[in-house]
Amino acid sequence: MVAVHNPAHDVILKPVVSEKSYAASDRGQYTFVVAPDANKVQIKQAIEEIFKVKVTNVNTLNRAGKLKRSRTGFGRRVNQKRAIVTVAEGQTIDIFGN
């Protein structure tokens, strides 16, 4: 069996599951961790392909990884790029298992 390569899944890495993103889902906004080199057009196309919804707006933000200290020295958490995706009115994405 051959694995099928889907570039949309290379753009959208995982959904952000938090209280804030859950509250935003009532407004039709969903938050995803995306590839650092992805742009808004690629994110829109990937969401529409994966979830079969109409995307009306995409906002992106880069989050710097926090500096963490351990007994042996300092380290840094991974930087993240997030996308807040707004879908058309009346459409939903079930990422919270409702």
C-alpha positions as CSV (number, residue, x, y, z in Angstrom):
1,M,0.0,0.0,0.0
2,V,1.4,3.4,-1.0
3,A,1.0,6.4,1.2
4,V,-0.8,9.3,-0.5
5,H,1.0,12.7,-0.1
6,N,-1.5,15.5,0.6
7,P,0.1,19.0,0.6
8,A,-2.8,20.5,2.4
9,H,-1.8,18.4,5.5
10,D,1.7,19.8,5.2
11,V,0.3,23.3,5.6
12,I,-2.2,22.7,8.5
13,L,-0.3,21.0,11.3
14,K,-2.9,20.8,14.1
15,P,-5.8,22.7,15.6
16,V,-5.4,24.8,18.7
17,V,-7.6,23.5,21.5
18,S,-8.0,26.1,24.2
19,E,-10.8,27.9,26.0
20,K,-10.1,31.0,23.9
21,S,-10.2,29.2,20.6
22,Y,-13.4,27.3,21.8
23,A,-15.1,30.6,22.5
24,A,-14.1,32.0,19.1
25,S,-15.7,29.0,17.4
26,D,-19.1,30.5,18.3
27,R,-18.2,33.4,15.9
28,G,-17.0,31.0,13.2
29,Q,-13.3,31.5,13.9
30,Y,-11.0,28.5,14.3
31,T,-7.3,28.5,15.2
32,F,-4.7,26.2,13.7
33,V,-0.9,25.8,14.0
34,V,0.4,26.0,10.5
35,A,3.7,25.6,8.7
36,P,6.1,28.5,9.3
37,D,6.5,29.1,5.6
38,A,2.8,29.0,4.7
39,N,1.0,32.1,3.5
40,K,-2.6,33.1,3.8
41,V,-3.6,31.9,0.3
42,Q,-2.1,28.4,1.0
43,I,-3.8,28.3,4.4
44,K,-7.2,29.2,2.9
45,Q,-6.9,26.6,0.1
46,A,-5.8,23.9,2.6
47,I,-8.7,24.5,5.0
48,E,-11.2,24.6,2.2
49,E,-9.8,21.3,0.8
50,I,-9.6,19.4,4.2
51,F,-12.8,20.6,5.9
52,K,-15.0,21.4,2.8
53,V,-16.0,24.9,4.0
54,K,-15.8,28.4,2.5
55,V,-13.1,30.5,4.2
56,T,-13.9,34.3,4.3
57,N,-10.8,35.5,6.2
58,V,-7.4,34.4,7.4
59,N,-5.3,36.2,10.0
60,T,-1.8,34.9,10.9
61,L,0.5,35.4,13.8
62,N,4.0,34.3,14.7
63,R,4.6,33.2,18.3
64,A,8.2,33.2,19.5
65,G,9.2,30.2,21.6
66,K,9.6,30.9,25.3
67,L,13.1,30.7,26.9
68,K,13.1,28.0,29.5
69,R,15.6,27.2,32.2
70,S,16.6,23.8,33.5
71,R,19.3,22.6,35.8
72,T,21.8,22.2,32.9
73,G,21.2,25.6,31.3
74,F,18.8,27.4,29.0
75,G,16.7,26.1,26.2
76,R,14.1,27.5,23.9
77,R,10.7,26.2,23.0
78,V,9.8,25.9,19.3
79,N,8.5,29.0,17.4
80,Q,5.0,28.6,16.1
81,K,2.9,30.2,13.3
82,R,-0.8,30.2,13.9
83,A,-3.7,31.0,11.7
84,I,-7.1,32.3,12.8
85,V,-9.5,31.2,10.1
86,T,-13.0,32.7,9.7
87,V,-15.6,30.5,7.8
88,A,-18.7,31.6,6.0
89,E,-21.8,32.2,8.1
90,G,-23.7,29.0,8.9
91,Q,-20.7,26.7,8.3
92,T,-18.8,25.0,11.1
93,I,-15.6,22.9,11.6
94,D,-15.9,20.2,14.2
95,I,-12.5,20.2,15.8
96,F,-13.7,20.1,19.4
97,G,-15.8,17.0,19.0
98,N,-19.2,18.7,19.7
